[in-house]
Structure formats: C-alpha cells, structure tokens
Amino acid sequence: MRRIPRRNRRSAAFVLFGVILAVLFVLPGMVRFFVDLLWFQEIGFERVFFTELRTKFLMFAGVGAFAFAFVYLNLRLAQRGLVFRPVLIPSGSDAPPIDVTATLQRLSFPVALAISGLVGLGAMSGWMLLLQALNAVRFGAADPVFGRDISFYVFTLPPIAAGIGLLFALTLITLLLVVALYWVRRDIIPLPRGVRVEPSAGMHLGTLAALLFVLTAVGIWVVRLPELLYSTTGPLVGASYTDLYASLPALHVRAVAALLAAGIVMLGATRRRLASHLGVAVAGYVGISLLAGGVYPAAIQRLIVGPTELTRETPYLTRHIAATRQAWGLDDVETRDLSGESVLTVADIQANAATIDNVRLWDRAPLLQTFGQLQEIRTYYDFVSVDDGRYWIDGKYRQVLLSPRELNPASLPTRTFINEHLTFTHGMGLTLGPVNQVTEEGLPVLFIKDLPPVSSVSLRVTRPQIYFGELTNSHVFTGTRQREFDYPSGEANIFTRYAGTGGVPMGSLPRRALMAAHFGSLKILLSQDITSETRVLYRRNVMERAQRALPFLRFDAD
C-alpha cells in the first residue's frame, strides 16, 4: 500500500483544521450577519445596522492593530536582548538539552495576534460610546465645580475612561508576558537577598512599569476627578463637602504620587536596581492612596461634616436642587401663594368632571390578577402587564387600563414544531376597562372583553391578532400551508391567515437554509408547509425589537 508523504499529511491536517475553524466560528458569524441584515432591511433600519457594523469593524481593526504592534514589538524586544541567552530545556541525563529559542521567537506572532484579537473584541463593545463622543451636542449648561459643559460627562467621559482602562489592561498583560519571557531567558534570576535583572531587561521592564503608573496618573486626572460629580458620599448624588475639600485634593496627591512612582521605577532601571525601586514605588503609592484616598476623606466626613452636616452640605444641596429643576424644565416656574380659603362648590366639580371621572382607583397588580382569572379563557393565553391608555370613548376622553391577551407557547398542550411555529402564531385581543368603575360584585368594569373581542362602547378592535408583544420570544412562520389558529369558539376553533406585511420572505432555498442554520432546526429546510409565500417573524419581543433598532436609547423596565 502506498504511503502518503508526510508533507501531504501535514497539508491535509491544516486544511481539515481550517475547515473545522470555519464551521465553528466563521459560518455562525456569517449566518448571524445575514439574519440581522434581513431583519433590519425588513423594518427599514439598514442605516442603523451598517453604522453599527462599520463602527465595530473600525474599532476592532484600529484597536486590534495597535494592540498587536504593542505586544509583538515588546515580545520581540524581550527576545532580542543585549546578551544572547539561548533557552535550553533538559531532555535527560545523557542527552543534550533542547534549544527552544527559535520556537519562542515564532510564538511571538500568534500570541500577539491572539491578544490583539481579544482586545479588539473588547473594544467593539464600546462602539456606541465612540459614536456618542463623535456626535456630542453641547447642553449649554456648565457644572459648578469644573466648569465643563454637561455634555462632557454624558458623551465624552465614558469613552475616555474605557480607553484608558483598555490601555492599562493591555500594558499590564504585556508586562506579565515580558516578565515571563525574561524569566525563561534567565535575564531575571532570583537570589537569596533579592532579584538580579539584566540591564536590558531592567530598562524594558522599568519602562512598562513606569507606563502603568503614568496611565494611573492620567486616569486620576482625566477620569476620577470628573467622576466626583457622581459621588454618593453626601446625602444626595453629586460632589459634597467631603468630595471637594478632601477627595479632590487627595486625588491630586495620588496622581502626583503615581508620577513620582514612575520616576522612581525609571531611576531604578537606569541604576540597575529595578526590583528594589519598584518595591518602593508600589509600596509608596499604595500607602499614599490609602491615606489620601481613604483615611483622610473618612476623617473629614466623620469629624468635620458629620457634626454639622446640614450647614456644611447646604451649598451643595442648593446646587443639586437647582440642577434637578433645570434638568426637568422646572427652573422657570411661576409661583403663586394659595390661601386655602376658597370653598369647593358643585359648579367647580361639574366644571372639572373630566378630571374627576378619570381619577384612577384600580391598582395594576391586583387588576392584572383579576384580568387573568376572568379573561385568559384558555391556559395558553397570558396577560403579562397592565398599562394606562387614553382614548375618546362615546365622545369623552377617558383614561383606561388595558392588557393584551398574549399567546404563551410554553403552555401549549402539545409542543411540536407545527404547533409552536406554524399554527399557534399569535395572541388575541385585549381586556380594557375604565380606571374608576366597579361592578356590583366589586369587579372591574370591562369595556372590551372575550374572544373574539366584544366592545360595549364606541371603541372598536379591528385587528385583534397580536404577533408582537412581551411574551413573543420565539419565531413563527406565516403564509404556510398550515392554518393559523385564531381563537377558540366553544368546542370549535377559528383559523385565520396573517394579513400584515411584516416578516422576512422565505421564498428561496438558500433563505430557508439560512434560517434553518440560525434557528437550529432542520425542519425549516425540509418542511413541505413552508412555501414561496411564507414569511418568518422573529425578534417579536417589543423590547428586544426596540433595543436592537434604537440602540442609542435607554428603555424603562416597563
């Protein structure tokens, strides 16, 4: 039998390894990319998708390239050294040691590449911070402590803090790698009374250690000082007496101490006494930080502020109140003194009947429970939340409480692919009632109820099907050969077809294969029920949709 040459076997192994990597990492990424693109195109937000993608790519490439150059050059510099020291590994008592110097040199590239990839991926998560900084808009109001426009703290400070933190982490990782390399090269040798470091290694390590201290000082001046405005030392959030008269000068002292520590480290590197000077620098900085950043502010707070807190904090409370009023647009309010001597008359009540008729009596939590007991009708329907609404009803503007009747796939009696994704595709209708009316039995009055929705007022529900909601976390297919369950009617079921225009078309075979790979179901590819008219609806949770389409907004919990 003919044997395969070793070179060919090695090439085949590399090809197989490449295929495995592609299947594990590249292919899922491509699937996710196209699925996201189709979704953004379907909702008309391609600009958001490509802006996010472009920014992430530029951050990954830019930060990753810088990280690669920084790590790789430091590793190569450490391997070169001023004195050639081959790295030898003993192989046995009789055999000569193995020289792995060349192997370590070849490892510099993949190690630097791996670290730069991780750093680049970490930087990608800050894409929104970068865009906010590049598109910052002035607020037109300055903070009373540092005199900066408020927009600096909202848009500019967060990416600066993230950038300094990322650079510090990269420098620390590089320092640890270089220390390990010098240790292996025997440029760092532990002695009974200290550590001996070769001059070239000492200068290199000293430079990196000094850079860490410099970054610490920059971080204090550029980030920690402005962050005093977020302090919680006082009774309210914001710079308090202790922050301005203790923490602020203490931070300046710590920053200067960090620069002095950097100088001490470099002095030790030039004098070939790096280990001892580094120990002095670290111990000195930590000690000063504890005293200036911890003990001193705590003493000021306890001994000076605590006994007369109201007197000391009054100016800062005044600032806080003024800023709050300005933020809420309440800084230009006309003030009137009410004597309280006016007598409320029937005419006053009748003149404000709309207000009185809309005073809410029902609490959301018990009302949600009551809606569930009265109107869920089937076990696979759920009311998730109760929300306020205002509508013109029978000629009057009324405040109402309403809750959509959503479909809960987890409660279906038979959970099959057809049931979950083709048949039971949507919820049905809602329950709606006034905020202040009660039946004789003590139950809420319902203007809209039952299945299909029945209204006792002028408000009508013309499209009761609910395809998007708070419980809709799974994908469904519409326009299939299967009928869509609409609602139960006695012992029978009523069916319908999706009448909307949403969803991603599933017409082509590649599109079906793409969705099958994304959702991890071969049935999507093989099902005979999915036709050229079929559409797939995914990301149907309203909060998820809003967060993905509008990533620059912050959403309330409700």
C-alpha positions in Angstrom: 0.0 0.0 0.0 1.3 3.4 -1.0 2.0 5.7 1.9 1.0 9.4 1.9 4.1 11.6 2.2 4.4 13.4 5.5 4.2 16.8 3.8 0.9 15.9 2.2 -0.4 14.6 5.5 0.6 17.8 7.2 -1.2 19.9 4.5 -4.3 17.8 4.8 -4.3 18.3 8.5 -4.0 22.1 8.1 -6.9 22.0 5.6 -9.0 20.0 7.9 -8.2 22.3 10.8 -9.2 25.3 8.7 -12.5 23.7 7.7 -13.2 23.0 11.4 -12.4 26.6 12.4 -14.7 27.8 9.6 -17.6 25.7 10.7 -17.2 26.6 14.3 -16.5 30.3 14.0 -16.8 31.8 10.5 -20.0 30.1 9.4 -22.1 31.0 12.5 -20.9 34.6 12.2 -21.9 34.8 8.6 -25.3 33.3 9.4 -25.9 35.8 12.2 -24.8 38.6 9.8 -27.2 37.8 7.1 -30.1 37.1 9.5 -29.5 40.5 11.2 -29.2 42.2 7.8 -32.5 40.8 6.6 -34.3 41.8 9.8 -33.0 45.4 9.6 -34.0 45.6 6.0 -37.5 44.3 6.8 -38.1 47.1 9.4 -36.3 49.7 7.2 -33.4 50.4 9.6 -30.4 49.3 7.4 -28.6 52.6 8.3 -28.5 51.6 11.9 -27.2 48.1 11.0 -24.4 49.3 8.8 -23.5 52.2 11.1 -23.0 49.7 14.0 -21.2 47.2 11.8 -18.8 49.8 10.3 -18.0 51.3 13.7 -17.4 47.9 15.3 -15.1 46.9 12.4 -13.1 50.1 12.5 -12.7 49.8 16.3 -11.7 46.1 16.1 -9.2 46.9 13.3 -7.8 50.0 14.8 -7.5 49.0 18.4 -6.5 45.4 17.4 -3.7 46.7 15.1 -2.4 48.9 17.9 -2.6 46.1 20.4 -0.8 43.7 18.1 2.0 46.2 17.4 2.4 47.0 21.1 2.5 43.4 22.2 4.6 42.0 19.3 7.2 44.7 19.4 7.6 44.2 23.2 7.9 40.5 22.8 10.5 40.8 20.0 12.4 43.3 22.0 12.5 41.0 25.0 13.7 38.1 22.9 16.5 40.1 21.3 18.1 41.4 24.4 21.6 42.8 24.7 23.0 39.5 25.7 22.2 36.3 23.7 20.9 33.7 26.1 19.6 30.5 24.4 16.6 28.9 26.1 17.5 25.3 26.8 15.2 22.6 28.2 16.9 19.5 29.7 15.9 16.3 27.8 17.6 13.7 30.0 20.7 12.8 31.9 22.6 11.7 28.8 21.0 13.7 26.0 22.0 17.3 25.3 19.4 20.0 26.2 16.9 21.1 23.6 17.3 24.7 22.3 13.8 26.2 22.1 14.9 29.8 21.4 13.6 29.7 17.8 10.3 28.2 18.9 9.7 31.0 21.4 10.5 33.6 18.7 7.9 32.0 16.4 5.3 32.1 19.2 5.5 35.9 19.4 3.3 36.4 16.4 0.4 34.1 17.3 0.5 35.2 21.0 0.4 38.9 19.9 -2.3 38.1 17.4 -4.5 36.3 19.9 -4.2 39.1 22.5 -4.9 41.8 19.9 -8.0 39.9 18.8 -9.3 39.8 22.3 -8.5 43.4 22.9 -10.2 44.3 19.6 -13.3 42.3 20.5 -13.4 44.1 23.9 -13.1 47.5 22.1 -16.0 46.6 19.8 -18.4 46.6 22.7 -17.8 50.4 23.1 -18.9 51.3 19.7 -21.9 53.3 20.9 -19.6 55.3 23.3 -17.4 56.3 20.4 -20.3 57.4 18.3 -21.8 59.4 21.2 -18.5 61.2 21.7 -18.1 61.9 17.9 -21.6 63.3 17.7 -21.8 65.0 21.1 -24.1 68.1 21.4 -23.5 70.8 23.9 -26.1 71.1 26.6 -25.5 74.8 27.1 -25.0 74.4 30.9 -21.8 74.0 32.8 -21.2 72.1 36.0 -20.4 74.4 39.0 -17.3 72.5 40.1 -15.1 72.1 37.0 -16.9 74.4 34.6 -17.3 71.9 31.8 -20.4 71.6 29.7 -22.7 68.8 31.0 -22.4 67.0 27.6 -18.8 66.2 28.5 -20.0 63.9 31.3 -22.7 62.3 29.2 -20.9 61.8 25.9 -17.1 62.3 26.3 -16.1 61.0 29.7 -17.3 57.4 29.3 -15.2 56.6 26.1 -12.2 58.3 27.6 -12.5 56.1 30.8 -12.9 53.0 28.7 -9.9 53.8 26.5 -7.6 54.5 29.5 -8.8 51.3 31.1 -8.2 49.3 28.0 -4.7 50.7 27.5 -3.9 50.0 31.2 -5.0 46.4 30.8 -3.0 45.9 27.6 0.1 47.3 29.2 -0.3 45.1 32.2 -0.8 41.9 30.1 2.3 42.9 28.0 4.3 43.4 31.2 3.4 40.0 32.5 4.3 38.3 29.2 7.6 40.1 29.1 8.4 39.2 32.7 7.7 35.5 31.8 9.9 35.7 28.8 12.8 37.3 30.6 12.4 34.7 33.3 12.7 31.9 30.8 15.7 33.6 29.2 17.3 33.8 32.7 17.5 37.6 32.5 15.6 37.6 35.8 17.4 35.5 38.4 16.1 35.2 42.0 18.8 35.5 44.6 18.8 34.8 48.3 18.8 38.5 49.0 16.8 39.9 46.1 16.4 39.6 42.4 19.1 40.2 39.7 17.8 41.7 36.5 20.0 42.1 33.4 20.4 45.8 32.3 18.5 45.5 29.0 15.7 43.6 30.7 15.6 46.1 33.6 15.2 49.1 31.3 12.5 47.3 29.3 10.5 46.2 32.4 11.0 49.5 34.1 9.6 51.4 31.1 6.5 49.2 31.1 6.0 49.5 34.8 6.5 53.3 34.7 3.9 53.5 31.9 1.4 51.8 34.2 2.0 54.5 36.8 1.7 57.2 34.2 -1.6 55.8 33.0 -2.8 55.7 36.6 -2.0 59.4 37.0 -3.7 60.2 33.7 -6.7 58.2 34.7 -7.0 60.0 38.0 -6.8 63.5 36.5 -8.9 62.8 33.4 -11.5 60.3 34.8 -11.5 60.1 38.6 -11.7 63.9 39.1 -14.7 64.4 36.9 -16.4 61.4 38.4 -16.5 63.2 41.7 -19.7 64.7 40.4 -21.3 61.2 40.6 -20.2 60.7 44.2 -22.6 59.3 46.8 -20.6 60.5 49.8 -23.1 63.2 50.7 -26.9 62.9 51.3 -27.5 63.1 47.5 -25.7 62.1 44.4 -23.1 64.7 43.5 -20.0 66.4 44.8 -20.3 67.1 48.5 -18.2 69.0 51.1 -16.0 66.0 51.7 -15.6 65.4 48.0 -14.4 68.9 47.2 -12.4 69.6 50.4 -10.9 66.1 50.9 -11.3 63.7 48.0 -10.4 66.4 45.3 -7.0 67.4 46.8 -6.4 63.7 47.7 -6.8 62.7 44.1 -4.3 65.3 43.0 -1.9 63.9 45.6 -2.4 60.4 44.3 -1.8 61.5 40.7 1.4 63.2 41.7 2.4 60.1 43.7 1.8 58.0 40.7 4.1 60.2 38.6 6.8 60.1 41.3 6.5 56.3 41.4 7.0 56.2 37.6 10.2 58.3 38.1 11.4 56.1 40.9 11.0 53.0 38.7 12.9 54.5 35.8 15.6 55.6 38.2 15.9 52.1 39.4 16.1 50.8 35.9 19.0 53.1 35.0 20.8 52.3 38.2 20.3 48.5 37.7 18.3 48.3 40.9 14.9 47.9 39.4 13.5 45.3 41.9 14.1 47.4 45.0 13.0 50.7 43.4 9.8 49.0 42.0 9.0 47.8 45.5 9.5 51.2 47.0 7.3 52.8 44.2 4.5 50.3 44.7 4.5 50.5 48.5 4.7 54.3 48.4 1.9 54.7 46.0 -0.4 52.2 47.8 0.4 53.8 51.2 -0.3 57.4 49.9 -3.5 56.2 48.2 -4.8 54.6 51.4 -4.0 57.7 53.5 -5.1 60.3 51.0 -7.9 58.5 49.3 -9.4 56.6 52.3 -8.3 57.7 55.7 -8.3 61.5 55.1 -11.7 61.8 53.4 -13.3 59.5 56.0 -11.8 61.6 58.8 -13.1 64.8 57.3 -16.6 63.3 56.9 -16.7 62.0 60.4 -15.1 64.8 62.3 -16.0 67.9 60.4 -19.0 67.2 58.2 -20.9 64.8 60.5 -21.5 67.1 63.5 -22.7 70.0 61.3 -23.8 68.2 58.2 -26.7 70.5 57.2 -24.6 73.6 57.5 -21.7 72.0 55.5 -23.9 70.5 52.8 -26.4 73.3 52.3 -24.5 74.9 49.3 -24.2 71.6 47.6 -27.8 70.7 48.2 -28.8 74.0 46.7 -26.7 73.2 43.6 -28.4 69.7 43.4 -31.9 71.2 43.6 -31.1 73.8 41.0 -29.7 71.2 38.6 -32.6 68.9 39.1 -35.1 71.8 38.4 -33.1 72.7 35.3 -33.0 69.1 34.0 -36.8 68.7 34.4 -37.5 72.2 33.0 -38.8 73.5 36.3 -36.3 76.3 36.7 -38.7 78.9 35.3 -41.9 78.3 37.2 -44.3 81.0 38.2 -45.0 80.7 42.0 -48.4 81.6 43.4 -49.5 81.7 47.1 -52.7 79.8 47.7 -54.6 80.9 50.8 -56.6 77.8 51.0 -59.7 79.8 51.8 -61.6 79.0 48.6 -64.8 76.9 49.0 -65.2 74.0 46.6 -68.7 74.2 45.0 -70.8 71.8 42.9 -70.2 74.1 40.0 -66.4 73.6 40.4 -66.9 69.8 40.4 -69.1 69.9 37.4 -66.6 72.1 35.5 -63.8 69.6 36.2 -65.9 66.5 35.6 -63.4 65.1 33.1 -60.6 65.2 35.7 -62.7 63.7 38.5 -64.1 61.0 36.2 -60.6 59.8 35.3 -59.1 59.5 38.8 -57.6 56.0 38.9 -58.9 53.7 41.6 -57.6 50.4 40.3 -54.1 49.2 41.2 -52.2 47.4 38.4 -51.0 44.3 40.3 -54.4 43.1 41.6 -56.1 44.2 38.4 -53.6 42.0 36.4 -54.5 39.0 38.5 -58.2 39.7 38.1 -57.9 40.0 34.3 -56.2 36.7 34.3 -58.9 35.0 36.3 -61.7 36.5 34.2 -60.4 36.8 30.7 -57.5 34.4 29.9 -60.1 31.9 28.8 -57.5 29.3 27.7 -54.4 28.1 29.5 -52.2 29.1 26.6 -53.2 32.8 26.9 -51.5 35.1 29.4 -51.9 38.7 30.5 -48.3 40.0 31.1 -48.9 43.6 32.2 -51.5 46.3 32.7 -50.9 49.6 31.0 -52.5 53.0 31.0 -54.2 54.4 27.9 -56.3 57.3 27.0 -59.0 57.2 24.2 -62.0 59.1 23.1 -64.9 56.8 24.2 -68.5 57.8 23.5 -67.4 61.4 23.0 -65.4 61.6 26.2 -61.6 61.5 26.7 -61.2 58.6 29.1 -58.3 57.1 31.0 -58.4 53.3 30.8 -56.4 50.3 31.9 -55.7 47.6 29.3 -53.9 44.3 28.9 -53.2 42.4 25.7 -54.0 38.7 25.7 -50.7 37.1 24.5 -50.0 33.6 23.5 -47.7 31.7 25.7 -46.1 28.8 23.7 -44.8 27.2 26.9 -48.4 26.5 27.9 -49.5 24.8 24.7 -50.9 21.3 25.3 -48.7 19.7 22.6 -45.5 21.5 21.8 -44.5 20.4 18.3 -42.7 22.3 15.5 -46.0 22.8 13.7 -47.9 23.9 16.8 -45.3 26.4 18.1 -44.1 27.9 14.8 -46.8 27.4 12.2 -50.2 27.1 13.9 -50.2 29.0 17.2 -48.6 32.2 15.9 -50.3 35.0 17.7 -52.2 36.2 20.7 -55.8 37.5 20.5 -57.5 40.7 21.6 -57.3 42.5 24.9 -59.1 43.4 28.1 -59.9 47.1 28.5 -61.8 49.0 31.2 -62.1 52.4 32.9 -59.8 53.2 35.7 -62.5 54.1 38.2 -65.6 51.9 37.7 -66.6 48.8 39.6 -69.4 46.3 39.1 -71.9 45.4 41.9 -69.7 42.4 42.6 -66.7 44.5 43.1 -65.1 43.5 39.8 -63.7 45.9 37.2 -66.0 47.1 34.5 -64.8 45.9 31.1 -65.4 47.9 28.0 -63.7 45.3 25.8 -63.6 41.6 26.7 -64.0 38.0 25.5 -62.9 36.1 22.3 -63.3 37.5 19.8 -63.1 40.9 21.4 -66.5 42.4 22.1 -66.8 46.1 22.8 -69.6 47.8 24.8 -68.5 51.3 23.9 -67.6 53.2 20.7 -64.0 52.0 20.8 -63.6 49.0 18.4 -60.8 46.5 17.8 -60.4 45.9 14.1 -57.2 43.8 14.1 -57.1 41.8 17.3 -54.3 39.4 16.3 -51.1 40.0 18.4 -47.9 38.9 16.7 -45.6 41.2 18.7 -45.6 41.6 22.5 -43.8 40.9 25.7 -44.1 37.1 25.6 -43.4 36.6 22.0 -39.8 35.4 22.2 -40.0 32.7 19.6 -40.1 32.9 15.8 -43.2 31.9 13.8 -43.9 31.3 10.1 -46.9 32.9 8.4 -48.4 32.2 5.0 -47.7 28.5 5.2 -49.9 25.5 4.2 -51.0 25.2 7.8 -53.9 27.3 9.0 -53.1 29.7 11.8 -55.2 29.3 15.0 -57.1 32.5 15.7 -59.3 31.8 18.8 -61.5 29.2 20.3 -65.3 29.3 19.8 -67.0 26.8 22.0 -65.8 23.3 21.0 -64.5 24.5 17.7 -61.5 26.6 16.7 -61.4 29.6 14.3 -58.5 29.9 12.0 -57.0 32.8 10.0 -54.1 33.9 7.9 -51.6 36.7 8.6 -52.8 39.9 7.0 -49.8 42.0 7.8 -46.8 42.9 5.7 -44.1 42.2 8.3 -41.6 39.3 8.3 -38.7 38.2 6.1 -39.7 36.3 2.9 -38.7 32.6 2.9 -39.1 32.1 -0.9 -35.7 30.7 -1.9 -33.9 27.6 -0.8 -30.8 29.5 0.4 -33.0 31.6 2.6 -34.6 28.5 4.1 -31.1 27.0 4.7 -30.0 30.3 6.3 -33.0 30.3 8.7 -32.6 26.6 9.5 -29.0 27.2 10.4 -29.8 30.3 12.5 -32.7 28.7 14.5 -31.0 25.3 14.6 -33.9 23.3 13.1 -33.6 21.1 10.0 -37.4 21.1 9.8 -37.3 24.6 8.4 -35.4 23.3 5.4 -37.4 20.1 5.0 -40.9 21.2 5.8 -43.4 20.9 3.0 -45.6 23.5 4.7 -43.2 26.4 4.1 -43.8 27.8 0.6 -42.7 30.7 -1.5 -45.3 32.9 0.1 -44.1 32.1 3.7 -42.7 34.8 5.9 -40.7 34.3 9.1 -41.3 36.7 12.0 -38.5 36.8 14.6 -37.4 39.2 17.3 -41.0 39.7 18.1 -40.5 40.8 21.6 -41.3 44.5 21.6 -38.5 45.4 24.0 -35.9 43.4 22.0 -37.0 45.0 18.8 -36.8 48.5 20.1 -33.4 47.9 21.7 -32.0 46.4 18.5 -33.5 49.0 16.2 -32.7 52.0 18.5 -29.6 51.1 20.4 -28.9 54.7 21.3 -31.9 54.9 23.6 -32.3 53.7 27.2 -35.6 51.9 28.0 -37.6 51.8 31.2 -38.2 48.4 32.8 -41.9 48.7 31.8 
